[in-house]
């Protein structure tokens, strides 16, 4: 530890030295000098272009001064960049700035003078053109034209001789000016003389501009920057040499640290391996169903204890169940005094100040109350964690090492044992919550059944009572009128028969509603059933063309009895017809829809998948929100002659098939009912139930009840047992009562393979082994037991129906059990 600290300090110092040398050894002056040179070249180029444009403006080839100003701005911008990168005491930079400033002043003077010159020439030309008109004296016109030619030549050459010639001509023109043109001649003379005065000044500025170039200042700046670059480059070379020496020292330090770290490599490797074991243990709990956690605890204890190199691991539950779980390393017996000696430590463990306790008896590390009894039992190291549920201690998880000392790497992994303890605590909490949830759900289902029975009985009594009152009234009237008025009696007897038919209809709808949840696993072709239903309804309506059928589901096959699906469509179309005016159109649309993700509807929610959508819409009276909220309640109706069971029966059928209703309606607008049913894949076909009595043998009562409900929905008669002995007794008393046995694999409770062996000696019936998602059974084990198949949880209704149909069909019942089926399925999984 001391050498490691010294190496760390030395490493920090060397790192700081290397950083300082690296910063000072950077050869950045080359880049700075190159940037300066590019900027100076940009100034020279802009200056050259500016002088060129000045000459063009002087000769009249450039009428706009914007290019000259742009070049001047380029020079000033480049100068600003150079000044930003240099210090305030840079003499060469000041000289360059002064030279550029002088050029800017001269450019401004040129622009002012040249503008006046060009304006005078233009005005002179305009006046000259005016005096060249046909009504002007020819002699005067020739003199003005000759003067105009001389003035236009000044743009190319402004020599003194040419200037004197123009001045003489102006004097002659002024002296011989006629009286009627005196104003124009005076203006020509005035602008001509002004042009002669300004032109020499502008030419002087244009000629002196190249002589005022910043070339000397630019060269001086580049030379100064080059000298500075050479000086700094020499200094950087020295720092690089120092950096090389420091790097050699760092290499030596790295070698030293590497030798020190090599000793800890094994510790790190074993710690990482144990981390993997802890993660696998947590995943093992996560992958288990809540009812499987109890049987997984010892497996996880073995996994963790083997990875932690401990000799014994045990859990003592303190929740009143007195449950214990023990694991011993192979070849070792249970710890000394098990389990009384271990339970004797519980009061001291609970009295400890922390939930996690670490004891090393050799060094007397840990709570004194635990060190002595553990040492007397020969325990070298002891690790304990208190398991909590809702803030209360419900158990302790303990690891003991007795025959070997604690490896060094384990001292660094005690924190992982806390993670293990939390995983055990979370698993036990999950198991407890699941058990409570099953009890609450069972109680809720019982309450819902009682509530449904009450509502159902009330509705049945109400509807049947109404019909009976009508029937009794007509019967009394017919009895009174029979001797006196046979015609009236016949009329009321007809009404009595009509009321009886109404009662028969109500009874039929009640039976349809009561059959929910008991449908067999048949399938229905949507297109064919809807088309047939529409044809049947059209034959009984006044206007068959009012029912429009459009679209197709592309041959979609859905779950459910065809007769029940036909009844759903029939109810929806009849309701639409009754809600519409006579002869109004009722649209029936079919479509196959692919949902890319989950979607919520007005009555239900569907996951992603392919669905058949049946839409029945009308333009009738519509419904308000309050009515829409209750349309699927049994016995709720808005029509005096309605029973309130048509939509309720349809809704129950759609719910059984895991479908959904989407209802849209508004008063005065109409209604649209959409039925969404999952379309089966093309490769999947309906599996009809074979029927029969199934014995279910499981560990938990709640699980067995759920299995019974699943099998009842498939059309079987399930009988569940949680006591294996009671199940065997039932087989002995009535060996021919059961057609097939489904046995849950629970080796710790004499279930699974052990029960299958005993049951096979009593009856010759197929036995299906129920396994969890993580269970595996070797094929050679199944080959010795009459297991015909395996069913993995969670059960899928279609797969389970296939399995039972395979072994309960007429051919399977007459043939002996086929063990190879189960063997092949286990191998495949």
Secondary structure as GFF3:
##gff-version 3
##sequence-region A 1 829
A	DSSP	alpha_helix	2	24	.	.	.	ID=ss1
A	DSSP	alpha_helix	29	58	.	.	.	ID=ss2
A	DSSP	alpha_helix	66	84	.	.	.	ID=ss3
A	DSSP	alpha_helix	91	130	.	.	.	ID=ss4
A	DSSP	alpha_helix	138	152	.	.	.	ID=ss5
A	DSSP	three_ten_helix	153	155	.	.	.	ID=ss6
A	DSSP	alpha_helix	160	175	.	.	.	ID=ss7
A	DSSP	three_ten_helix	179	181	.	.	.	ID=ss8
A	DSSP	alpha_helix	182	211	.	.	.	ID=ss9
A	DSSP	alpha_helix	215	287	.	.	.	ID=ss10
A	DSSP	three_ten_helix	290	292	.	.	.	ID=ss11
A	DSSP	alpha_helix	293	308	.	.	.	ID=ss12
A	DSSP	beta_strand	312	317	.	.	.	ID=ss13
A	DSSP	beta_strand	324	328	.	.	.	ID=ss14
A	DSSP	alpha_helix	340	344	.	.	.	ID=ss15
A	DSSP	alpha_helix	346	351	.	.	.	ID=ss16
A	DSSP	beta_strand	356	360	.	.	.	ID=ss17
A	DSSP	alpha_helix	368	376	.	.	.	ID=ss18
A	DSSP	beta_strand	381	389	.	.	.	ID=ss19
A	DSSP	beta_strand	392	401	.	.	.	ID=ss20
A	DSSP	alpha_helix	408	411	.	.	.	ID=ss21
A	DSSP	alpha_helix	414	481	.	.	.	ID=ss22
A	DSSP	alpha_helix	486	514	.	.	.	ID=ss23
A	DSSP	beta_strand	523	525	.	.	.	ID=ss24
A	DSSP	alpha_helix	526	539	.	.	.	ID=ss25
A	DSSP	three_ten_helix	544	546	.	.	.	ID=ss26
A	DSSP	beta_strand	547	552	.	.	.	ID=ss27
A	DSSP	beta_strand	557	559	.	.	.	ID=ss28
A	DSSP	alpha_helix	562	579	.	.	.	ID=ss29
A	DSSP	beta_strand	586	595	.	.	.	ID=ss30
A	DSSP	beta_strand	599	601	.	.	.	ID=ss31
A	DSSP	beta_strand	604	606	.	.	.	ID=ss32
A	DSSP	beta_strand	609	618	.	.	.	ID=ss33
A	DSSP	alpha_helix	625	628	.	.	.	ID=ss34
A	DSSP	alpha_helix	646	656	.	.	.	ID=ss35
A	DSSP	beta_strand	660	666	.	.	.	ID=ss36
A	DSSP	beta_strand	670	678	.	.	.	ID=ss37
A	DSSP	beta_strand	693	697	.	.	.	ID=ss38
A	DSSP	alpha_helix	701	713	.	.	.	ID=ss39
A	DSSP	beta_strand	717	721	.	.	.	ID=ss40
A	DSSP	alpha_helix	724	733	.	.	.	ID=ss41
A	DSSP	beta_strand	740	744	.	.	.	ID=ss42
A	DSSP	three_ten_helix	747	749	.	.	.	ID=ss43
A	DSSP	alpha_helix	753	760	.	.	.	ID=ss44
A	DSSP	beta_strand	766	771	.	.	.	ID=ss45
A	DSSP	alpha_helix	779	782	.	.	.	ID=ss46
A	DSSP	beta_strand	787	792	.	.	.	ID=ss47
A	DSSP	alpha_helix	797	808	.	.	.	ID=ss48
A	DSSP	alpha_helix	810	814	.	.	.	ID=ss49
A	DSSP	alpha_helix	819	828	.	.	.	ID=ss50
###
